């Protein structure tokens, strides 16, 4: 296992195995989430990311950066329409 002091990244080499009918991997206790933590599994190409469902305040910059992929440009101008209030 290797650590990088700047980003708190830990690396652990493991292999996929079958647990019943589901593929599974073992992770060391030092990398585990607290018990009963609800997790989200995301597939990004060849990567599988496991993260807590509940977001933390520190995740906001990453979440905002992810929105850039879906941003279509400037905000459309508001067009006032005449309404019949009778």
C-alpha atoms as one frame of an Amber mdcrd trajectory, in Angstrom:
protein
   0.000   0.000   0.000   1.307   3.468  -0.823   0.257   6.861   0.471   0.672
  10.315  -0.930   0.757  13.022   1.723  -0.750  15.697  -0.506  -4.023  14.038
  -1.509  -4.507  11.265   1.080  -4.685   8.647  -1.672  -4.208   5.018  -0.701
  -3.566   2.238  -3.192  -4.223  -1.446  -2.573  -3.857  -4.208  -5.163  -6.619
  -6.824  -5.125  -8.465  -9.158  -7.496 -12.094  -9.538  -8.380 -13.795 -12.756
  -7.213 -17.331 -14.102  -7.150 -19.416 -13.859  -3.971 -22.455 -15.919  -4.868
 -23.612 -14.530  -8.221 -22.001 -11.103  -7.695 -18.489  -9.947  -8.553 -16.719
  -8.659  -5.435 -13.381  -7.277  -4.214 -11.792  -7.280  -0.787 -10.567  -4.014
   0.675  -8.418  -3.590   3.790 -10.061  -2.427   7.009  -8.008   0.782   6.914
  -9.773   1.757   3.670 -13.294   0.699   4.675 -16.159   3.132   5.199 -17.902
   3.207   8.572 -20.425   0.382   9.132 -23.860   0.841   7.505 -22.572   3.592
   5.180 -24.748   3.679   2.059 -22.451   3.561  -0.984 -22.773   4.556  -4.627
 -20.942   2.551  -7.323 -20.045   4.479 -10.492 -18.607   3.011 -13.685 -16.340
   5.407 -15.662 -14.825   3.514 -18.570 -12.388   0.995 -17.063 -12.722   2.467
 -13.565 -15.214   1.549 -10.851 -15.605   4.195  -8.156 -17.188   3.439  -4.775
 -18.100   6.452  -2.660 -20.486   7.344   0.169 -23.964   8.350  -0.966 -24.015
  11.320   1.409 -21.915  14.156   0.067 -19.696  16.311   2.217 -19.041  20.033
   2.001 -15.534  19.292   0.765 -17.053  17.597  -2.317 -18.610  20.821  -3.643
 -15.669  21.846  -5.908 -15.620  18.388  -7.537 -19.396  18.391  -7.969 -19.369
  21.859  -9.531 -16.565  20.822 -11.885 -18.648  17.819 -12.966 -21.491  20.202
 -13.866 -19.281  21.859 -16.503 -19.832  18.821 -18.742 -23.565  19.509 -18.720
 -23.469  23.309 -18.931 -24.839  24.484 -22.264 -23.811  28.116 -22.164 -25.220
  31.383 -20.928 -28.526  31.795 -19.220 -31.323  32.608 -21.648 -32.665  36.126
 -21.317 -35.977  36.493 -19.573 -38.728  37.410 -21.994 -41.640  39.151 -20.383
 -44.957  38.150 -21.884 -48.107  40.197 -21.719 -50.730  38.531 -19.537 -54.452
  38.941 -19.490 -55.343  39.529 -15.820 -59.053  39.944 -16.427
